[in-house]
Amino acid sequence: MAKDKGKDKEPGRKLVAQHKKARHDYLILDTYECGLVLTGTEVKSLRQGRASLVDGFIQIDRGEAWLHNVHIPEYAQGTWTNHSARRKRKLLMHRVEIDKLEAKSQESGHTIVPLALYFKDGRAKVEIALAKGKKEYDKRQTLREQQDRRETDRAISAVRRRQRG
């Protein structure tokens, strides 16, 4: 009898945490999906939907990518095996991707930030981005464009409603 693989895994993507302000503060140049090296209590805490990416950043050290300052709170039913909340966690990426990120992040104004933390087919993943910091006027320009787009969408939908009715 062959063992049925993937039977206990829930299909799809279950979002745990998202860093919404990153898209406001940074210009996203490129995104990557990475695996995470986690302990058991970290996974259980994430399955409860508890994490914060707000202060998180990625650093490449000796050919390995590390996720710093991401807060995964201690598991409530954990014992002495519990993890520390803000420990650095290793990211699982291909060597080519790590080398490319390292080269790009050395450029002035570039950084690597986490965008989302989620489960994909039962495995914890983090979406990271190569980003460039926005200036204050760039942020205002982006907000203005979003507001203009919203207003035009409202106007178009109002005209369509009047035509139907």
N, C-alpha and C positions, 0 to 999 in steps of 0.2 A: 504494500500500500504506500502510495506517495503522500508525503505530508503536504497539506495545502498551505502554500506560502502566502503571507499577507492577509490571512483570515482575520486576525485580531486588530489589524490597522484600520483606522477610519480614513476613507478616501477624501481627497480634496485638501483645502487649505483652511486652517483654523487660526485666525489672527489672535495673537496674545497681546502684543504691544506695538504701538506705532509712534514714531517721532514726527508729529505733524509740523512742528515748527522748523524742522530741518529744511523743508522745501521753501520756507519763507526766508530763512537766514542764508541759505546757500543756493548757488546755481548748480544743479545736478548735471554732471557731465557724462557719467557712465555708472551703471548699476550691476551688481553681482549678487548671486545667491550662494551662501556659504553654509556649511554644516557647523555645528558647535560641539565641543567636547564638554559634556556636563556630567555632574554626579547625579545619583538617583534622587536625592532630595530636591535638587534644582529642577529636574524634570517634573516632579510631582508638584512643586510650587508653580511652575509654568502652566501645568495642566489646569490649575485652579484659576488661571488667567491673571496672574500677578507678576508684573515686571514694569520697569521704567527705563526708557532709553534716553532720557533727557540729557544727561551729562556724558553719554557714551561717546567713545572715539576708538578708532582702530590704529594700532601702531605695528609696524613691521620691524621685527627684531631678529637678526641672524637668519633670514630666509623663512621666518614663520610669522603669520598674522595673528595678532592678539587683540581681543576685545576688552577695553578698559572701562571702568566706571558705570557699567550697566548694573542696575539694582534689581536683583532677583531676591525677594525677601525669604527669610528662613522658612522652611516647611513647618507648619504648626505641630504636626504629629511626629516630627523628627526627634531623634535622640542625640546622643553624643556624636553621631555620624553626620550631623547637620553641616551645611556649608556656610561660609561667610558671605554676606550679602553682596559685597562689591569686589569680589576677587577678579583677577584677570582670567579670561577664558580663551582658549586656543580656538582659532577658526580653521576649518577644513576647506582648503582651496587647492586648485591645481597650481603647480609650480609656475607655469607660464603666467597665470593670472596674478600671482603674488609678485613676480618680477615686474610685470607691467604696472601694477599699482605702486610698487616701491619707486619705480622710475618717475612716474607722474606725480607722486606725492612729494618728491624732492623739489619740484618746481615751486616758485614763490606763490603763496596764496592758496595752494591746493591742500586739501585735507581729505581724510576718509572718515565718513560718519555712518552709523547704523540708521536705517530708515524704518525697518519693521522686524519684528520677531514673531515667528509663527510656526505651526506644525504643518508639515506637508507629508501626507501619507504616513503619519505616525512618527516622523522624525523632526526634531527641532532644527529650524533653519533661521538664518538672519539675512536680511537683504541689506547690503551695504552699498554705499555710493562714493565715487570719487567726486568731490565737490569743490567749488571755488566760492570763497566768502563774498557775499554781496555787500556793496556799500549802502549807506542809508538811502541815497537817492534811487538806487536800483530797487530797493524794497518798496519805496513809495510808488515808483513807476509800475511795478508788478501789481500792487494793490489797485492802482488807478485802472490798469488794463482789465483786471478781474471785475471791477465795478462797472466799467463800460460794457464789457461782455454780458454781464448780468442784466444791465438795463436794456440792451438791445434784444436779448432773449425774452425779457418781459414784454417789451413793445411788440415783438413778433407774435408772441402767444396771445396778447390782447387783441391784435388785429385778426388773428385766426378765429378766436372766440366770437368776435363780432360778425365775421363772415358766416360762421356756422349758425349763429342764432338769429 
